[in-house]
């Protein structure tokens, strides 16, 4: 009898150990390196809700700062027990590393790419009233105005090193024009400043600007992709007026490089199920986003390609942040 009790106890301990290994004591957290309310934050919450059926409760934590670098660095240096993943973006993994002399993490070595969530163009928007007052209806109108009135307009962005910042600096370089820069802590405060007339224009993520464009509060001058976007079929590409301009925002989920491959596959599978579910697709559609299904090695190759591409573009535009 004692032997049976002993063996039963051993079996129970082993089962408990296996369960603990499969279900981390700390619930999974998706770190969003930007303020609440933006497209990355909304997307993270869609993923968290959909993937919780397979992964258990998932928290979303906003850690803004340094153009996304604060939250990204937190995840890069997180121990396995912290159970964190990052909703990273083109800024955190392809742009920022080329902008700063002292950079706290390696975007290629310190992370394990899990799932590309979406690719979406930015859109160049102005306060609708100000655009009418200055007689600016197109990208060409803006270029002509800037050439006649250098430094008169100020553009806002989601922060130094954000894709909105890079887009504007590339625009200035390609058009040989001048504008002052006003950085904010994320796209939401930048858009609020634009609506208030505190800044004249913003290169913003299409998903966050679309409702304001549709409401007539913002004037869309052009999209940053090479072709038009189906969400704004009447808005031309900036490239039509400014040859060579092509900037597309993307964002996706990254784990620290120390996450075991088996866990990475499990997370990627759960995230894919959430993103590609009918409910998930419908929520992304309302944001003006068509979700992607690029995972693991394919996503890693994409990130390396984007990192190299923006390194070339940023060096060519001579953009640097001390």
ZANU-817081 format. One line per 2 residues: number of its first residue (from 1); their letters; for each residue x, y, z of N, C-alpha, C. Coordinates in Angstrom, 2 decimals, decimal comma. Layout:
BEGIN
NUM) A) X Y Z X Y Z X Y Z  ... $
***
This chain:
BEGIN
1) XX) 0,84 -1,22 0,00 0,00 0,00 0,00 0,87 1,26 0,00  1,89 1,26 0,85 2,77 2,42 0,90 3,48 2,63 -0,43 $
3) XX) 3,86 1,47 -1,07 4,55 1,57 -2,37 3,63 2,20 -3,41  2,34 1,78 -3,39 1,39 2,34 -4,35 1,21 3,84 -4,13 $
5) XX) 1,12 4,22 -2,85 0,97 5,65 -2,56 2,19 6,44 -3,02  3,36 5,83 -2,84 4,59 6,51 -3,24 4,62 6,71 -4,76 $
7) XX) 4,29 5,61 -5,49 4,28 5,69 -6,94 3,25 6,68 -7,45  2,09 6,70 -6,81 1,04 7,65 -7,21 1,50 9,08 -7,01 $
9) XX) 2,21 9,29 -5,89 2,72 10,63 -5,62 3,74 11,06 -6,64  4,61 10,14 -7,07 5,61 10,44 -8,08 4,95 10,81 -9,41 $
11) XX) 3,91 10,03 -9,78 3,18 10,30 -11,02 2,54 11,67 -10,98  1,91 12,02 -9,86 1,26 13,32 -9,74 2,27 14,46 -9,83 $
13) XX) 3,42 14,28 -9,21 4,46 15,32 -9,28 4,95 15,51 -10,71  5,12 14,38 -11,43 5,57 14,48 -12,82 4,53 15,17 -13,68 $
15) XX) 3,25 14,82 -13,45 2,18 15,46 -14,22 2,14 16,96 -13,94  2,35 17,33 -12,69 2,34 18,75 -12,33 3,50 19,49 -12,99 $
17) XX) 4,65 18,82 -13,05 5,82 19,44 -13,67 5,60 19,66 -15,15  4,99 18,65 -15,81 4,70 18,78 -17,24 3,72 19,90 -17,49 $
19) XX) 2,66 19,95 -16,67 1,65 21,00 -16,83 2,25 22,38 -16,63  3,17 22,48 -15,64 3,81 23,77 -15,39 4,68 24,18 -16,57 $
21) XX) 5,37 23,17 -17,18 6,22 23,48 -18,33 5,39 23,93 -19,52  4,18 23,32 -19,68 3,33 23,67 -20,82 2,57 24,97 -20,59 $
23) XX) 2,29 25,30 -19,35 1,52 26,50 -19,03 2,32 27,38 -18,09  3,06 28,34 -18,60 3,90 29,20 -17,76 3,10 29,85 -16,65 $
25) XX) 3,76 30,00 -15,50 3,07 30,58 -14,34 2,67 32,02 -14,64  3,49 32,73 -15,41 3,20 34,12 -15,75 2,40 34,17 -17,05 $
27) XX) 1,21 34,78 -17,05 0,42 34,87 -18,29 1,17 35,64 -19,36  0,89 35,32 -20,60 1,52 35,99 -21,72 1,11 37,46 -21,78 $
29) XX) 2,07 38,32 -22,06 1,82 39,75 -22,23 2,32 40,19 -23,61  1,47 40,90 -24,35 1,89 41,53 -25,60 2,24 42,97 -25,27 $
31) XX) 3,50 43,32 -25,45 3,97 44,68 -25,19 3,81 45,50 -26,46  3,09 46,61 -26,36 2,93 47,54 -27,48 3,82 48,75 -27,19 $
33) XX) 4,82 49,04 -28,03 5,76 50,11 -27,71 5,28 51,51 -28,07  3,97 51,68 -28,13 3,35 52,96 -28,45 2,14 53,16 -27,54 $
35) XX) 1,61 54,38 -27,45 0,46 54,62 -26,57 -0,78 53,85 -27,00  -1,73 53,74 -26,08 -3,00 53,07 -26,37 -3,77 53,87 -27,42 $
37) XX) -4,56 53,15 -28,21 -5,44 53,80 -29,16 -4,98 53,77 -30,59  -3,70 53,49 -30,84 -3,18 53,44 -32,20 -3,45 52,09 -32,84 $
39) XX) -3,11 51,93 -34,12 -3,39 50,67 -34,82 -2,65 49,47 -34,26  -1,41 49,66 -33,76 -0,69 48,52 -33,17 -1,37 48,07 -31,89 $
41) XX) -1,81 49,04 -31,10 -2,50 48,72 -29,84 -3,80 47,98 -30,12  -4,60 48,50 -31,06 -5,87 47,85 -31,40 -5,63 46,45 -31,95 $
43) XX) -4,63 46,30 -32,80 -4,32 44,98 -33,37 -3,87 44,00 -32,29  -3,06 44,48 -31,35 -2,61 43,61 -30,26 -3,79 43,10 -29,44 $
45) XX) -4,78 43,93 -29,24 -5,96 43,52 -28,46 -6,83 42,54 -29,24  -6,87 42,67 -30,56 -7,59 41,69 -31,37 -6,90 40,34 -31,27 $
47) XX) -5,57 40,34 -31,38 -4,80 39,10 -31,29 -4,94 38,48 -29,90  -4,83 39,30 -28,86 -4,92 38,80 -27,49 -6,26 38,12 -27,24 $
49) XX) -7,32 38,74 -27,70 -8,65 38,15 -27,50 -8,80 36,83 -28,25  -8,33 36,80 -29,50 -8,51 35,59 -30,30 -7,60 34,44 -29,91 $
51) XX) -6,38 34,75 -29,46 -5,41 33,69 -29,14 -5,55 33,16 -27,73  -6,33 33,81 -26,91 -6,46 33,38 -25,50 -7,06 31,98 -25,37 $
53) XX) -7,84 31,56 -26,37 -8,42 30,22 -26,31 -7,34 29,14 -26,30  -6,23 29,40 -27,00 -5,14 28,42 -27,05 -4,03 28,71 -26,05 $
55) XX) -3,82 29,99 -25,72 -2,66 30,35 -24,89 -3,03 30,80 -23,48  -4,32 30,86 -23,17 -4,73 31,35 -21,86 -4,84 32,86 -21,86 $
57) XX) -5,13 33,46 -20,71 -5,29 34,93 -20,65 -4,06 35,66 -21,16  -4,29 36,68 -21,99 -3,19 37,46 -22,56 -3,43 38,92 -22,24 $
59) XX) -2,43 39,55 -21,62 -2,52 40,97 -21,29 -1,87 41,79 -22,40  -2,30 43,04 -22,53 -1,67 43,99 -23,45 -1,14 45,15 -22,62 $
61) XX) 0,15 45,43 -22,76 0,80 46,47 -21,96 1,44 47,50 -22,88  1,10 48,75 -22,69 1,67 49,84 -23,51 2,92 50,38 -22,84 $
63) XX) 4,03 50,40 -23,60 5,31 50,91 -23,11 5,89 51,87 -24,15  5,32 53,08 -24,28 5,80 54,01 -25,30 7,11 54,67 -24,92 $
65) XX) 7,74 55,26 -25,93 8,97 56,00 -25,69 10,04 55,68 -26,71  10,87 56,66 -27,04 12,01 56,50 -27,94 11,61 55,93 -29,29 $
67) XX) 10,47 56,39 -29,83 10,03 55,92 -31,14 9,75 54,43 -31,19  9,33 53,86 -30,07 9,08 52,42 -29,98 10,21 51,65 -29,34 $
69) XX) 11,36 52,30 -29,15 12,53 51,62 -28,64 12,42 51,17 -27,20  11,68 51,91 -26,37 11,57 51,56 -24,95 10,90 50,21 -24,77 $
71) XX) 9,75 50,02 -25,41 9,04 48,75 -25,29 9,78 47,61 -25,95  10,40 47,88 -27,11 11,14 46,84 -27,81 12,33 46,36 -26,98 $
73) XX) 13,04 47,29 -26,36 14,19 46,93 -25,54 13,77 46,11 -24,32  12,60 46,47 -23,76 12,08 45,72 -22,62 11,89 44,24 -22,97 $
75) XX) 11,30 43,98 -24,14 11,06 42,60 -24,55 12,37 41,91 -24,93  13,25 42,62 -25,61 14,53 42,04 -26,01 15,32 41,51 -24,82 $
77) XX) 15,22 42,20 -23,69 15,99 41,83 -22,51 15,16 41,06 -21,47  13,95 40,67 -21,83 13,09 39,98 -20,87 13,54 38,54 -20,65 $
79) XX) 13,58 38,09 -19,40 13,87 36,68 -19,14 12,69 35,81 -19,58  12,95 34,54 -19,79 11,90 33,64 -20,26 10,69 33,63 -19,31 $
81) XX) 10,96 33,76 -18,02 9,87 33,70 -17,04 8,90 34,87 -17,17  9,34 35,97 -17,78 8,46 37,13 -17,93 7,36 36,88 -18,95 $
83) XX) 7,61 35,96 -19,90 6,60 35,55 -20,89 6,02 36,75 -21,64  6,91 37,53 -22,25 6,49 38,70 -23,02 6,77 38,52 -24,50 $
85) XX) 5,90 39,07 -25,35 6,18 39,21 -26,77 5,93 40,67 -27,14  6,46 41,07 -28,28 6,39 42,47 -28,71 5,53 42,60 -29,96 $
87) XX) 4,65 43,61 -29,98 4,02 44,01 -31,23 4,96 45,03 -31,87  5,96 44,52 -32,57 6,97 45,37 -33,17 6,51 45,91 -34,51 $
89) XX) 7,35 46,75 -35,11 6,95 47,41 -36,35 8,18 47,75 -37,18  7,92 48,31 -38,34 9,01 48,72 -39,22 9,95 49,68 -38,50 $
91) XX) 9,41 50,53 -37,63 10,26 51,48 -36,91 11,19 50,77 -35,94  10,66 49,84 -35,16 11,47 49,19 -34,12 12,50 48,23 -34,68 $
93) XX) 12,25 47,65 -35,87 13,12 46,60 -36,38 13,85 46,93 -37,68  13,40 47,95 -38,41 14,05 48,26 -39,68 14,54 49,69 -39,79 $
95) XX) 13,96 50,60 -39,01 14,29 52,02 -39,13 15,17 52,52 -37,99  14,68 52,38 -36,76 15,38 52,95 -35,60 16,85 52,54 -35,48 $
97) XX) 17,18 51,27 -35,75 18,59 50,88 -35,58 19,56 51,67 -36,44  19,09 52,25 -37,53 19,95 53,02 -38,42 20,01 54,50 -38,04 $
99) XX) 19,14 54,92 -37,12 19,02 56,34 -36,82 19,87 56,78 -35,63  20,06 55,89 -34,67 20,69 56,27 -33,41 22,11 55,71 -33,33 $
101) XX) 23,03 56,54 -32,85 24,40 56,08 -32,68 24,49 55,01 -31,61  23,84 55,25 -30,48 23,82 54,28 -29,38 22,45 53,63 -29,35 $
103) XX) 22,38 52,36 -29,74 21,09 51,67 -29,81 21,11 50,50 -28,85  20,03 50,33 -28,05 20,09 49,38 -26,93 19,92 47,91 -27,29 $
105) XX) 19,39 47,59 -28,46 19,17 46,18 -28,80 19,50 45,93 -30,27  19,71 44,67 -30,60 19,95 44,26 -31,99 18,64 43,70 -32,54 $
107) XX) 18,03 44,36 -33,52 16,71 43,93 -33,99 16,70 42,56 -34,65  17,86 42,10 -35,13 17,93 40,81 -35,81 18,36 39,68 -34,86 $
109) XX) 19,27 39,98 -33,95 19,80 38,93 -33,07 19,02 38,76 -31,77  18,38 39,81 -31,30 17,74 39,76 -29,98 16,28 39,32 -30,02 $
111) XX) 15,75 39,08 -31,22 14,34 38,71 -31,33 14,15 37,47 -32,20  13,02 36,80 -31,97 12,59 35,69 -32,80 11,26 36,10 -33,44 $
113) XX) 11,24 36,42 -34,73 9,99 36,81 -35,38 8,96 35,68 -35,35  7,74 36,02 -34,98 6,68 35,02 -34,85 5,64 35,14 -35,96 $
115) XX) 5,10 36,34 -36,15 3,97 36,49 -37,08 3,87 37,92 -37,59  3,91 38,10 -38,91 3,61 39,40 -39,50 2,10 39,60 -39,45 $
117) XX) 1,67 40,68 -38,84 0,23 40,93 -38,69 -0,34 41,65 -39,90  0,31 42,72 -40,34 -0,25 43,49 -41,45 0,80 44,37 -42,10 $
119) XX) 0,56 44,68 -43,37 1,29 45,70 -44,10 0,26 46,71 -44,59  0,53 47,97 -44,36 -0,43 49,00 -44,76 0,31 50,28 -45,11 $
121) XX) -0,15 51,00 -46,13 0,52 52,25 -46,47 0,24 53,33 -45,44  1,11 54,28 -45,37 0,80 55,51 -44,65 0,06 56,44 -45,61 $
123) XX) -0,46 57,51 -45,08 -1,15 58,48 -45,90 -0,74 59,87 -45,43  -0,47 60,75 -46,39 -0,13 62,14 -46,09 -1,41 62,92 -45,91 $
125) XX) -1,64 63,42 -44,69 -2,90 64,11 -44,38 -2,63 65,51 -43,84  -3,56 66,40 -44,15 -3,54 67,76 -43,62 -4,88 68,02 -42,91 $
127) XX) -4,86 68,98 -41,99 -6,10 69,49 -41,44 -6,93 70,02 -42,61  -8,18 69,55 -42,75 -8,98 69,87 -43,93 -9,20 71,38 -44,09 $
129) XX) -9,46 72,08 -42,98 -9,68 73,53 -43,05 -8,41 74,26 -43,48  -7,27 73,84 -42,93 -6,01 74,49 -43,29 -5,64 74,22 -44,74 $
131) XX) -5,91 73,00 -45,21 -5,62 72,67 -46,60 -6,43 73,55 -47,55  -7,69 73,77 -47,20 -8,52 74,65 -48,04 -8,02 76,10 -47,99 $
133) XX) -7,64 76,55 -46,79 -7,18 77,93 -46,63 -5,90 78,19 -47,41  -5,04 77,17 -47,52 -3,76 77,33 -48,23 -3,87 76,88 -49,69 $
135) XX) -5,06 76,44 -50,08 -5,29 75,99 -51,46 -4,40 74,81 -51,82  -4,29 73,87 -50,88 -3,50 72,65 -51,10 -4,47 71,48 -51,20 $
137) XX) -4,57 70,88 -52,39 -5,47 69,75 -52,61 -4,74 68,49 -53,04  -3,48 68,62 -53,45 -2,71 67,48 -53,94 -1,28 67,54 -53,40 $
139) XX) -0,55 66,45 -53,60 0,85 66,43 -53,21 1,64 67,49 -53,99  1,34 67,65 -55,26 2,04 68,67 -56,07 1,79 70,07 -55,53 $
141) XX) 0,55 70,32 -55,08 0,25 71,62 -54,48 1,11 71,85 -53,25  1,26 70,81 -52,44 2,07 70,93 -51,22 3,52 71,23 -51,56 $
143) XX) 4,06 70,52 -52,53 5,46 70,74 -52,93 5,66 72,17 -53,40  4,75 72,67 -54,22 4,85 74,05 -54,71 4,77 75,05 -53,57 $
145) XX) 3,88 74,80 -52,61 3,76 75,70 -51,46 5,05 75,72 -50,65  5,62 74,54 -50,40 6,84 74,46 -49,59 8,02 75,13 -50,27 $
147) XX) 8,08 75,06 -51,58 9,17 75,70 -52,30 9,06 77,23 -52,22  7,83 77,73 -52,21 7,62 79,17 -52,11 7,71 79,67 -50,67 $
149) XX) 7,39 78,77 -49,71 7,34 79,17 -48,30 8,13 78,16 -47,44  9,44 78,09 -47,61 10,23 77,13 -46,83 10,11 77,39 -45,33 $
151) XX) 10,00 76,28 -44,58 9,93 76,29 -43,11 8,65 76,91 -42,56  7,69 77,24 -43,42 6,45 77,83 -42,90 5,53 76,78 -42,29 $
153) XX) 5,57 75,55 -42,82 4,72 74,48 -42,30 5,52 73,57 -41,37  4,82 73,04 -40,39 5,44 72,11 -39,44 4,70 70,79 -39,50 $
155) XX) 5,44 69,69 -39,57 4,79 68,39 -39,61 4,93 67,68 -38,26  3,92 66,88 -37,94 3,95 66,09 -36,72 4,22 64,63 -37,03 $
157) XX) 4,71 63,91 -36,02 4,94 62,47 -36,18 4,73 61,78 -34,85  4,71 60,45 -34,90 4,55 59,66 -33,69 5,82 59,57 -32,86 $
159) XX) 6,85 60,32 -33,21 8,08 60,34 -32,43 9,31 60,29 -33,31  10,44 60,70 -32,76 11,70 60,59 -33,49 11,98 59,14 -33,86 $
161) XX) 12,23 58,91 -35,14 12,48 57,55 -35,60 11,25 56,79 -36,02  10,07 57,37 -35,80 8,84 56,71 -36,25 8,78 56,71 -37,77 $
163) XX) 7,95 55,84 -38,33 7,87 55,77 -39,78 7,30 57,06 -40,35  6,47 57,76 -39,59 5,97 59,06 -40,03 7,09 60,08 -40,14 $
165) XX) 8,02 60,04 -39,19 9,19 60,92 -39,23 10,06 60,60 -40,45  10,33 59,32 -40,65 11,17 58,92 -41,78 10,50 59,29 -43,10 $
167) XX) 9,19 59,07 -43,20 8,47 59,40 -44,43 8,61 60,88 -44,76  8,44 61,73 -43,75 8,53 63,18 -43,98 9,93 63,59 -44,38 $
169) XX) 10,94 63,02 -43,74 12,32 63,38 -44,07 12,69 62,91 -45,47  12,20 61,75 -45,87 12,43 61,28 -47,24 11,73 62,19 -48,24 $
171) XX) 10,51 62,62 -47,89 9,75 63,54 -48,74 10,53 64,84 -48,93  11,06 65,39 -47,84 11,84 66,62 -47,92 13,08 66,43 -48,80 $
173) XX) 13,74 65,29 -48,63 14,96 65,04 -49,39 14,67 64,91 -50,87  13,61 64,19 -51,23 13,29 63,97 -52,64 12,73 65,22 -53,32 $
175) XX) 12,11 66,11 -52,55 11,51 67,32 -53,14 12,36 68,57 -52,92  13,44 68,42 -52,15 14,31 69,56 -51,83 13,51 70,70 -51,19 $
177) XX) 12,71 70,34 -50,19 11,90 71,33 -49,46 12,25 71,27 -47,98  11,74 72,23 -47,24 12,05 72,32 -45,81 10,78 72,44 -44,98 $
179) XX) 10,72 71,66 -43,88 9,65 71,74 -42,89 10,25 71,45 -41,52  9,68 72,04 -40,48 10,10 71,73 -39,12 9,38 70,49 -38,64 $
181) XX) 9,98 69,79 -37,69 9,44 68,54 -37,17 8,97 68,72 -35,73  7,76 68,24 -35,43 7,24 68,22 -34,06 6,91 66,77 -33,69 $
183) XX) 7,78 66,11 -32,92 7,50 64,72 -32,54 6,51 64,63 -31,37  5,72 63,55 -31,35 4,80 63,28 -30,26 5,03 61,86 -29,77 $
185) XX) 4,37 61,52 -28,67 4,48 60,17 -28,12 3,42 59,27 -28,74  3,56 58,98 -30,04 2,62 58,11 -30,72 1,76 58,84 -31,73 $
187) XX) 1,08 58,05 -32,57 0,29 58,63 -33,65 -0,98 59,32 -33,16  -1,58 58,82 -32,09 -2,83 59,42 -31,59 -2,65 60,88 -31,18 $
189) XX) -1,65 61,23 -30,35 -1,45 62,65 -30,03 -1,04 63,48 -31,24  -0,33 62,88 -32,20 0,04 63,62 -33,41 -1,22 63,98 -34,21 $
191) XX) -2,15 63,05 -34,30 -3,40 63,33 -35,02 -4,25 64,36 -34,28  -4,25 64,32 -32,98 -5,00 65,32 -32,21 -4,42 66,71 -32,44 $
193) XX) -3,09 66,79 -32,49 -2,44 68,08 -32,76 -2,76 68,56 -34,17  -2,85 67,63 -35,13 -3,19 67,99 -36,50 -4,61 68,53 -36,57 $
195) XX) -5,54 67,87 -35,89 -6,92 68,34 -35,91 -7,06 69,71 -35,23  -6,22 69,95 -34,22 -6,26 71,23 -33,51 -5,54 72,34 -34,27 $
197) XX) -4,83 71,99 -35,33 -4,10 72,99 -36,10 -2,73 73,30 -35,54  -2,26 72,50 -34,58 -0,94 72,74 -33,98 0,19 72,34 -34,93 $
199) XX) -0,08 71,39 -35,81 0,85 71,04 -36,89 0,05 71,05 -38,19  0,76 71,17 -39,31 0,06 71,33 -40,59 -0,21 70,01 -41,30 $
201) XX) 0,69 69,03 -41,10 0,51 67,76 -41,81 1,17 66,63 -41,05  0,75 65,42 -41,38 1,26 64,21 -40,74 1,29 63,09 -41,78 $
203) XX) 2,36 62,32 -41,80 2,38 61,06 -42,52 1,94 60,00 -41,53  0,70 59,56 -41,64 0,13 58,69 -40,61 -0,24 57,33 -41,18 $
205) XX) -0,36 56,35 -40,29 -0,86 55,05 -40,67 -2,28 55,18 -41,19  -2,56 54,56 -42,32 -3,88 54,68 -42,96 -5,00 54,23 -42,04 $
207) XX) -4,75 53,18 -41,26 -5,80 52,65 -40,40 -6,29 53,67 -39,38  -5,38 54,46 -38,81 -5,78 55,42 -37,79 -6,34 56,71 -38,38 $
209) XX) -5,91 57,08 -39,59 -6,39 58,31 -40,21 -7,70 58,13 -40,97  -7,97 56,92 -41,41 -9,11 56,67 -42,29 -10,43 57,21 -41,76 $
211) XX) -10,80 56,96 -40,49 -12,08 57,50 -40,01 -12,15 59,02 -40,06  -11,03 59,70 -39,81 -11,00 61,17 -39,84 -11,06 61,69 -41,27 $
213) XX) -10,49 60,94 -42,21 -10,59 61,30 -43,62 -12,04 61,15 -44,09  -12,64 60,05 -43,72 -14,03 59,79 -44,12 -15,00 60,79 -43,50 $
215) XX) -14,65 61,30 -42,32 -15,50 62,28 -41,65 -15,27 63,70 -42,16  -14,29 63,89 -43,05 -14,02 65,20 -43,61 -13,16 66,09 -42,74 $
217) XX) -12,59 65,54 -41,66 -11,76 66,34 -40,77 -10,33 66,46 -41,28  -9,89 65,46 -42,03 -8,55 65,47 -42,61 -8,63 65,38 -44,12 $
219) XX) -7,68 66,02 -44,81 -7,58 65,96 -46,25 -6,43 65,03 -46,62  -6,72 63,95 -47,33 -5,70 63,01 -47,77 -5,09 63,48 -49,08 $
221) XX) -3,78 63,74 -49,08 -3,10 64,20 -50,29 -2,53 63,05 -51,11  -2,09 61,99 -50,45 -1,53 60,86 -51,18 -1,18 59,72 -50,24 $
223) XX) -1,17 58,51 -50,79 -0,75 57,34 -50,02 0,72 57,06 -50,31  1,40 56,41 -49,37 2,86 56,25 -49,47 3,30 55,01 -50,21 $
225) XX) 2,36 54,16 -50,62 2,71 52,98 -51,42 2,82 53,38 -52,89  3,35 52,49 -53,72 3,54 52,81 -55,13 2,22 52,92 -55,89 $
227) XX) 1,23 52,19 -55,43 -0,09 52,24 -56,05 -1,14 52,75 -55,09  -2,34 52,95 -55,59 -3,45 53,39 -54,75 -3,87 52,27 -53,80 $
229) XX) -4,56 52,65 -52,74 -5,07 51,68 -51,78 -6,57 51,57 -51,93  -7,08 50,35 -51,82 -8,52 50,14 -52,03 -9,38 50,87 -51,01 $
231) XX) -8,81 51,19 -49,85 -9,58 51,93 -48,85 -9,77 53,39 -49,25  -8,85 53,91 -50,09 -8,93 55,30 -50,57 -8,71 55,31 -52,09 $
233) XX) -9,63 54,75 -52,84 -9,40 54,58 -54,28 -9,24 55,88 -55,06  -9,72 56,99 -54,51 -9,63 58,27 -55,22 -8,40 59,08 -54,82 $
235) XX) -7,58 58,54 -53,95 -6,37 59,24 -53,50 -5,15 58,65 -54,21  -4,41 59,45 -54,96 -3,27 58,92 -55,71 -2,08 58,59 -54,82 $
237) XX) -1,13 57,88 -55,39 0,14 57,60 -54,72 0,99 58,86 -54,71  1,70 59,11 -53,63 2,65 60,23 -53,59 3,70 60,06 -54,68 $
239) XX) 4,02 58,81 -55,00 5,02 58,53 -56,03 4,64 59,12 -57,39  3,36 59,35 -57,63 2,94 59,97 -58,89 3,52 61,37 -59,04 $
241) XX) 3,67 62,07 -57,91 4,21 63,44 -57,94 5,66 63,50 -57,49  6,07 62,54 -56,66 7,43 62,52 -56,11 8,04 61,17 -56,43 $
243) XX) 8,73 61,09 -57,55 9,27 59,82 -58,03 10,24 59,21 -57,02  10,05 57,91 -56,77 10,93 57,19 -55,86 10,42 57,10 -54,44 $
245) XX) 9,27 57,72 -54,15 8,75 57,68 -52,79 7,92 56,42 -52,60  8,33 55,58 -51,65 7,64 54,32 -51,39 7,93 53,87 -49,97 $
247) XX) 6,99 54,07 -49,08 7,15 53,68 -47,67 5,88 52,98 -47,21  6,01 51,73 -46,79 4,86 50,97 -46,32 5,08 50,55 -44,88 $
249) XX) 4,12 50,81 -44,03 4,19 50,41 -42,63 3,86 48,92 -42,50  4,56 48,26 -41,62 4,19 46,89 -41,28 4,38 46,70 -39,78 $
251) XX) 3,70 45,72 -39,22 3,88 45,39 -37,81 3,57 43,93 -37,58  4,22 43,38 -36,55 4,07 41,96 -36,28 4,57 41,60 -34,89 $
253) XX) 4,45 40,35 -34,56 4,74 39,86 -33,21 6,12 39,21 -33,15  6,88 39,61 -32,13 8,24 39,12 -31,92 8,39 38,61 -30,49 $
255) XX) 9,14 37,53 -30,34 9,51 37,03 -29,01 10,98 37,32 -28,79  11,43 37,30 -27,53 12,87 37,36 -27,29 13,56 36,18 -27,97 $
257) XX) 14,79 36,35 -28,38 15,51 35,30 -29,11 15,66 34,02 -28,29  15,55 34,14 -26,97 15,73 32,98 -26,09 14,51 32,06 -26,06 $
259) XX) 13,39 32,46 -26,66 12,20 31,58 -26,64 12,49 30,30 -27,42  12,25 29,13 -26,83 12,49 27,86 -27,55 11,66 27,78 -28,83 $
261) XX) 12,20 27,09 -29,83 11,54 26,99 -31,13 10,15 26,37 -31,01  10,00 25,37 -30,13 8,70 24,72 -29,97 7,65 25,71 -29,47 $
263) XX) 8,05 26,58 -28,54 7,14 27,59 -28,02 6,83 28,63 -29,09  7,84 28,97 -29,89 7,63 29,93 -30,97 6,59 29,42 -31,96 $
265) XX) 6,68 28,13 -32,29 5,70 27,54 -33,20 4,31 27,54 -32,58  4,23 27,25 -31,29 2,94 27,23 -30,61 2,31 28,62 -30,60 $
267) XX) 3,11 29,63 -30,31 2,60 31,00 -30,31 2,16 31,42 -31,71  3,00 31,12 -32,72 2,68 31,51 -34,09 1,38 30,87 -34,56 $
269) XX) 1,19 29,60 -34,20 -0,05 28,90 -34,57 -1,27 29,56 -33,94  -1,16 29,90 -32,67 -2,28 30,53 -31,97 -2,56 31,93 -32,52 $
271) XX) -1,51 32,69 -32,79 -1,69 34,04 -33,34 -2,32 33,98 -34,73  -1,87 33,01 -35,54 -2,42 32,87 -36,89 -3,90 32,54 -36,84 $
273) XX) -4,28 31,64 -35,94 -5,69 31,27 -35,80 -6,53 32,48 -35,41  -5,99 33,32 -34,53 -6,73 34,51 -34,10 -6,87 35,53 -35,22 $
275) XX) -5,78 35,75 -35,95 -5,76 36,78 -37,00 -6,60 36,36 -38,20  -6,53 35,07 -38,56 -7,23 34,60 -39,76 -8,65 34,10 -39,49 $
277) XX) -9,10 34,14 -38,25 -10,46 33,74 -37,95 -11,45 34,73 -38,57  -12,67 34,31 -38,86 -13,67 35,25 -39,40 -13,85 36,48 -38,52 $
279) XX) -13,87 36,27 -37,20 -14,05 37,40 -36,28 -12,85 38,33 -36,34  -11,64 37,75 -36,38 -10,43 38,56 -36,45 -10,36 39,36 -37,74 $
281) XX) -10,64 38,71 -38,87 -10,60 39,40 -40,17 -11,61 40,54 -40,22  -12,78 40,33 -39,63 -13,80 41,37 -39,64 -13,35 42,58 -38,84 $
283) XX) -12,70 42,35 -37,71 -12,22 43,46 -36,88 -11,11 44,24 -37,60  -10,22 43,51 -38,27 -9,16 44,19 -39,02 -9,76 44,96 -40,21 $
285) XX) -10,78 44,39 -40,83 -11,41 45,06 -41,96 -11,98 46,41 -41,56  -12,55 46,49 -40,36 -13,10 47,75 -39,87 -12,01 48,80 -39,67 $
287) XX) -10,76 48,33 -39,49 -9,62 49,24 -39,36 -9,04 49,62 -40,72  -9,56 49,01 -41,80 -8,99 49,23 -43,12 -7,74 48,41 -43,36 $
289) XX) -7,62 47,26 -42,67 -6,42 46,43 -42,74 -6,77 45,04 -43,26  -5,96 44,54 -44,19 -6,04 43,14 -44,62 -4,90 42,40 -43,92 $
291) XX) -5,20 41,50 -42,98 -4,14 40,87 -42,20 -3,30 39,90 -43,03  -2,06 39,72 -42,59 -1,11 38,82 -43,24 -1,07 37,48 -42,52 $
293) XX) -0,43 36,49 -43,16 -0,25 35,19 -42,52 1,17 34,68 -42,75  2,14 35,57 -42,59 3,56 35,23 -42,74 4,13 34,93 -41,36 $
295) XX) 4,71 33,74 -41,17 5,15 33,33 -39,85 6,60 32,84 -39,85  7,21 32,89 -38,66 8,48 32,27 -38,34 9,58 32,57 -39,37 $
297) XX) 10,12 31,56 -40,07 11,28 31,78 -40,94 10,97 32,75 -42,07  9,77 32,66 -42,65 9,40 33,59 -43,72 9,35 35,03 -43,21 $
299) XX) 8,80 35,20 -42,03 8,74 36,53 -41,42 10,14 37,02 -41,10  11,00 36,13 -40,62 12,38 36,51 -40,29 13,12 37,00 -41,54 $
301) XX) 12,93 36,31 -42,66 13,57 36,75 -43,91 13,04 38,12 -44,34  11,75 38,33 -44,16 11,15 39,62 -44,50 11,76 40,75 -43,66 $
303) XX) 11,92 40,50 -42,36 12,48 41,51 -41,46 13,91 41,85 -41,85  14,70 40,84 -42,18 16,08 41,10 -42,61 16,11 41,94 -43,88 $
305) XX) 15,22 41,66 -44,80 15,15 42,42 -46,05 14,76 43,88 -45,79  13,78 44,10 -44,92 13,34 45,44 -44,60 14,43 46,23 -43,86 $
307) XX) 15,12 45,54 -42,97 16,22 46,16 -42,23 17,29 46,67 -43,20  17,63 45,87 -44,18 18,62 46,27 -45,17 18,11 47,41 -46,05 $
309) XX) 16,84 47,32 -46,47 16,25 48,34 -47,34 16,26 49,71 -46,68  15,82 49,78 -45,42 15,74 51,08 -44,77 17,12 51,61 -44,39 $
311) XX) 18,07 50,73 -44,18 19,43 51,18 -43,97 19,92 51,96 -45,18  19,66 51,43 -46,37 20,06 52,10 -47,60 19,33 53,44 -47,76 $
313) XX) 18,00 53,45 -47,54 17,21 54,67 -47,73 17,60 55,77 -46,74  17,81 55,39 -45,50 18,13 56,37 -44,46 19,52 56,98 -44,70 $
315) XX) 20,45 56,15 -45,12 21,79 56,67 -45,44 21,73 57,60 -46,64  20,91 57,22 -47,64 20,79 58,06 -48,83 20,16 59,41 -48,51 $
317) XX) 19,19 59,40 -47,57 18,52 60,65 -47,18 19,31 61,42 -46,13  20,40 60,83 -45,63 21,27 61,45 -44,63 20,49 61,85 -43,36 $
319) XX) 19,66 60,91 -42,90 18,87 61,16 -41,68 19,61 60,54 -40,50  19,78 61,31 -39,44 20,45 60,80 -38,25 19,92 61,50 -37,02 $
321) XX) 19,73 60,73 -35,94 19,30 61,29 -34,66 20,39 61,03 -33,65  20,84 62,07 -33,00 21,95 61,91 -32,03 21,44 61,20 -30,78 $
***
